[in-house]
Amino acid sequence: MSLRIQERISRLTRSEQKLAKVILASPTIIETHSATELAALANVSKATTARFFRALGYADFEEVKVQAREERDRTQPYSYSVSPNGNPVLGRKISEHLELELVNLNRTFEEMDPDALRQASRMIADAPRVWFLGLDSNIWFARYARAVFLRLRHNVNAVNVSEGTLAEDLAMMGPRDVLIVMAQGPQSKDLNLILSHARTTRVNIIMITDHTNLAQAKRFADMVLRCHIANYGLIETHTTMVSLLRLLAVSYVGHVGEAAVRRAGLIDDINEELERFG
């Protein structure tokens, strides 16, 4: 449902876009509200609501509800209860936690296009500089990715890793550089501004993201690598994103071969020297 909306949102009328924003802000609202109630929440007419769902390819609102339930069961197998004092209780077993993480990993890598992965590796290998970007809670992804790729090649940077240097970092980007953006979960409006500027510098943009940011990724990125991140509902999972970043690094090593091995060996030798005389 969310993906359908994001893919078509630019073609919707202004009233339909109001309804789209209500649903995107809380996708589970489809299961808990009627079409009339959704229309009232978005301050649009019932006729607009009917047109909106037909524009998304649904026969009627009942079909919408059926898909919403199926999507919830497929992507959100975890649920939580509420204790007598009102605090959420995540009442699931370790085995269920493992099952969900495996589902996320399986879906991500089963859908992964090997050609896209090879193309991303070539883009990184050919880039004068590689930049990693993660905003807000995604910033540590950028730091992790930079640490991994620094062992494999030169000129690897994390955007705004020193707080307050965003403009300076953006000013250093140039043609054929690669900007790898990690966008998991809700993103601030700053990301649109950063990506818009990056496009003017003719950098190649790779976005690693989940389904909630696909529309934005398709608008700005030269390549999109999608992660599945179904979670408890309260606590984010980072397993898939980290695993995909590692796979990208492995693919890069496979592309450049001995060059990455030599660099990693050189770094190990330097560390050994520093420890010896430290």
N, C-alpha and C positions, 0 to 999 in steps of 0.2 A: 504493500500500500504506500509506504513512505517513498519508496523508489519510484513508483508510478507517478506520484505527485511531483517529485523533484524533476523528473524527466520532462514533464508537460507543463510545469508551472508558468513558464514564459508565454505559453499559448493560451492561458486561461484569462477570462475577463477579470476586471478589478474585483467584482463581487465574489467570483469563484476563488480568487487568490486570498481573499479574507478568510474564506472557509478553509482553504488549504493551510494557512498559517495556524489556525486553531487546531487542526488535526496533527500537523507536524510537531506542534508544541507538546502534544500529549496523545500519541498514537493509540493508546488503549481506550481513549474516549469513544472510539467506534463501538466497542463492546458494551459500554455502559450507558450510552445515550441513544435516543431515537433520532431519526432524520429531522424531525420537527425540532427537537431540543438542540441539535447541532446548528440548525438554521438560526435559532434564537441566540445561541452563544456567539455566532459569527455576525449577527445582525444582518442577515440576508434572508431572502424569501425561500419558501419551500420549493418553489419552481427552480430557483438558482441551485439549490442543493441537489435536486434531481438531475439537472443538466450537468452539474459538476461530476457526479459519479458516472453518468453516461460518457462524459468526455474521457474518463479514466478507463473506460472499456467494460464497465459493469452493467448487467442487465437491470438490476434494481438494488435497493439498499440491503435486502436480505442476502444477496450474493456478497456484498461488501462485508457484512458481519461474519459470514461463513469464512471468508478468506482471512479476516482479522483473527479469528479464533485459530485457524490452521497455522497462521504465521506465528502467533504467540506460542502455540504448542511446539512448533519447530525451532524457534529461536530463543525462547525463554522458558526452558523446562523447570527453572527454579521459581519458587514462590516463597513468600514469607508470611508468617502469621504475626499477630499482635498479642503481646502479653497483657495480663490484667491491668498493669500500670501504664499501658499505652506504648511501651517500647517495642520496636520490631524485633522479632526473633527469627533468625535464619535457621529454620529447623530442617537441615538437610545433612545427609551422610557424606563422609569423605569420598565414598565410591561415586556418589552423584556429582560431587565437585569435579572429580577426575573425568567422569563421563562428559560433562559439559565442556571442559577444556579440550578433550579429544574431539568432540563434535566441531568446535570452533576451528581447530587445527585441520581436521579432515576436510571440512568444507572449503577452507581457505586454499589449501594446496591442491585439492581435487579440481578446483576452478582456475588454478593458476595456469596461464599460458606460457609454456616454455620459451616460445619465441619472444614474448614480451620481456621475460627475465633476461634473455640473452641481449636484447636490444638495450635494456637498461644498463647492463654491464658494459656494453660498447660505449654508451653515452658517458658513463663514468670514466672509462679508460681514456677517452678522447678529450675529456674536459681539462682545461688549464687549471681550474679550481673546482672543488666540490664543496657545496654548502649544505648544511643540515639545519632545518628549522622546525621547531615545535613551540607552540605558544601555550602559556598558562600551565596546565597540568601535563602537557605534552613535552615540556622543555627537556625533561630528563631523557626522553627518547633521543633527542638531538645530541645530547652529551654522550649517551651510550654509543650511538652510531658513529660519532666523530672519533671516539676512543678506538672503536673496532677498525675503522678505515684508515686511521693514522698509521697503523702498523702495516698497511698494505700499499699505500701510495702517499705522495707528497701533496701539499696544498689542500688540506682538508680542514674545513672551518665549521663552527656552529654559529648561526646568526644570533646576535644579541646575547651570547653566552655571558658576556660581561654587561650587566644591566645598564641600559642607557646608551648602548653603542649601535642600536638598530640602524639609524640613518647612515652611520659610518660604514657598517657592513654592507648595506644595500648599495652604497656609492662605489664599493670595490667590485661589485659584480659586473661581468662583461660577457660579450658574445661567446658562446660555446661552453661557458661555465654550466654546471649542473646544480640546480637547487632541489634538494630532496626534502619534501614537506611531510611531516608526520601529523596527521589530523584525525585523532580519535575522539569521538564524542562532540558535544557542542563547541563551536569555535566562535571567538570574538570577531567583531566586525573588522578588527585590525588585519585579519588574515586576507580579506578581500583587497584591502589597500596595498598590502605587501605584495600580493600576487600580481596585482595590476601594474605596480611599478616594475616588478621583476620581468614582466613581459616586454616592457619598453627597453630593457637592457639586452634582450635577445638571449637570455639564458634558457637552457632546457629545463623544464620543470617536471619532476616525477613526484606524484602524490601517493603516499601510502595511507589509506583511509578506510573507514567503515561505510556502511550504506547511508548513514545520515548525512554524509558530506559528498556523496557521489556527484550531485548536480554541480556543486562548486568545483570539484575536481575536473569534471569533464569540460567545464568552461575555461579553466586556466591551464590545465596540465597537458604536457605533450604525451604523458603516459600515466596511467592509473593502475596501481596494484592494490587490490581490495582485500581487506581483512574482515573476517567474521568475529564479532566480539560479544555474542550473547552472554549475559552475566546474571548475577543474583538479582539485579534490579536496584540494589543499593551500593554495591561495591564493584568498581570496574575491574576487568581482567586485562592484563597486559601481555599475556602469554603469546598470543598470535602475533602481535606487533613486533615483539622482540624476536620471535622465531623467524618472521619474514625478513627482518633486517639482517639476521645472521645468514639466511639463505641468499640474500642479495650479495653479501660479502663473499660467500662461498662461490657464487656464480661469477663474481668479479675475478676472484683468484683463478677460477677455471679459464677465464678469458685471457688474462694477462700472463698467467703461468709463472715462469721463473722470476719475473720482475718483482712480484709480490713476495715470493719466498725470500729473495735476496734482501728486500727491505726489512722484512720481519727479522731475519737473521742479523742484519746490521744493528737493529734496535736492541736485540738481545745482547749482542756483543758490547754495545755502548753501556747498557745497564750493568753488565758484569764488570766492566772497567770502573764505572762509577762506584760500585759496591766495594771494589778492591781498594780504591784510594779514598773512600769516604770516611 
